[in-house]
Amino acid sequence: MKHLILTTALVAAFSATAHAQDSRFTLSEGYAYQQFDEFNAHSLNSRLGYNLTDFIRVEANAVSGLSGSSGIDCPVGTDCSSIEPRARFRYGYGVSVAGEYPVSEHLSMFARIGYDIANFKATAGPSGDDSGLAFGAGADFFFNDAHGVRLEYSRTDFDDRDDASSWGISYVRRF
């Protein structure tokens, strides 16, 4: 619910001013499959982007975990005789800078680098916030001037956890 309220607030805040900005803002909402070393997760992603130039974009993202907890192996040095080890991705957020290459009027490729913070809950092993360098690549395909689809791959090198991979598809709206 918080995710939906945040997305609605972002659309309302930027849609009023964005028309004069010549489609510099983008808002995307979509699904991602995340693969951590200990477990896999599904999430809902929101991303607000602003094109500084035709080739450089800054983005802020918010991620909400959709799936319940997953069973994991018992962490080394932990007594799991009385509990079932489970882990869950709860939410995350981050910022990034993307280099964009417009292939055609409707298709652009991008590579991005940024910093992500994520929250995890585990019955055994590390819980709480973790952060790290995030990088990825993908493509935006627009059907017309305002509506499109985004496909992307992203990898985050967390400080306390192993790396995580994410594959996503999103609806994109230009303002």
N, C-alpha and C positions, 0 to 999 in steps of 0.2 A: 504494500500500500504506500509506503514512504517513497518507493521508486516511482510509482505512478504520479504522486503529488509533485515530486521534484521535476519530472518530465513535463507535466502540465504547466508548472510555474516557469520553466525555462522557455517553453513555446510562447506563453503569454508575454513574458518580459521582452523577448527578442523579436516577435512578429510585428509589433507596433513600429519599431525603429528600423527593422531590417529592410523594408521595401526601398528606402532611400539609399541603402548601402550597396545596391547592384549585386544581389545574391552572394554576399560574402560569408554569410552564416549558413551552416548546415547543422541539422539535428538528425541523429540516427537512433533507431530503436530496433533491437534484434536479439538473436539467440546466439549463444556460444557454447561449445563443448570444450571443457577444460580437462586437461590430463596432467595430474600431479603424479609424482612417483608413488605416493601411498594410496591414492584413490582418484576417481574421476568425478566430475561434477558438471551440472548444467546450469546456465545462468542467463539472466536477462540483462542486456547491456544498453546503456544510453550514452550517447557521445555528442557533445556540442563542439563544433569546430568553427574557426574563423580564418578565412583566407587573408593572410597579410599581403600576399602577392599572388600571381598566377601559379607560382611554384612552391610557395611556403605556406603552411597552415599550422595553427596551434589548436590543440584539442584538449578538452577536459572530459573525463569519462567517469561514470558510476556504474557499478556492477552489483547485482543482487543474485545470490545463490538461489536456485530453484529446487534442486534435488535435496532429498533428505540425506542423512549421514550414510556413509559407506563403510563396510567392514575393512579393516586394515590389518597388517601383520603387527604383532606385538613388538613395540620398539625395544631395541637392545637395552638391557639393564632395567626393564620394567617388569613387575610381577603382574601378569594378566590372568592369574588363576581365578580371581573373583569378579572380573569385568570382561566384557567383550570389547576389544579395541575398535573404536569407530572414530571417523573424522568427518568434518563437514566444512565446506567453504560457505561462509555466511554473506560477506559483502566485500566490496573493494572500491577504490577510486584512484584516479591518477591524472597526470598531465603529460602531454607529449608535443613534440614538434615533428611535422611530417614534411618531407620533400615530395612534391607532386609533379608528375610529368603528364600533361594532357596529350593523349595519343590521338584523340579526335574530339569533335564537339561533344560527344556523349560518353566517351571512355577516358578515364585517367588512371594511371598506376601511381602507387605511392609506397614510400618506405618511411617508417616512423621510429623515433626513439624517445623514451620518456622515463618516468618514475611512477611506480604503482605501489599502493598500500593495500593489503588485504587482511581480512579477519577470518580466523579459523577457530573451530571448536573441536576438541578431541577428548575422548575419554581416557586415552593413553597417548602420551607424546605431547609435543608442543601445541599450546592453544594461545589465542590472542592475536595481536597484530604482527604482521611481518611485511617487509618492504623490499624493493629491489629495482634494478634497472630493467626496463621493458623495451623490447624492440620488435618490429614486425613489418609486414608488407602486405599489399593487397591491391584491389582495384575497385573503383566506383564506376558503375554504368548507369547513366541517366536516360530514361525513356523520353523525357522532354526537359524543359528548362527547370522544372521544380522537383520531379519525382525520380528516384533511382534506387539501386540496390548496391550494397557494399559487401564484398567478400574479402576476408582477411585471415592471416595467420599472425599470431603474436606469441612471444616467448618472454617470460619474466624470470630473472635470475634472483630469487629470493635470498635474503641474508641468512635466515635460520633454517629454511626448508630447501629441498632440492628444486631445480628449475621446474617451471610449469609451462605447458604449451596450450594454446587456445586456438580453435578454429571457429570463425563466426560468419553469420549472414545477417544483414540488417537492411531495413527500409531506411532510405535517406531522403530528407526533405531540405531543399535549398530555400532560403528566405532572402 
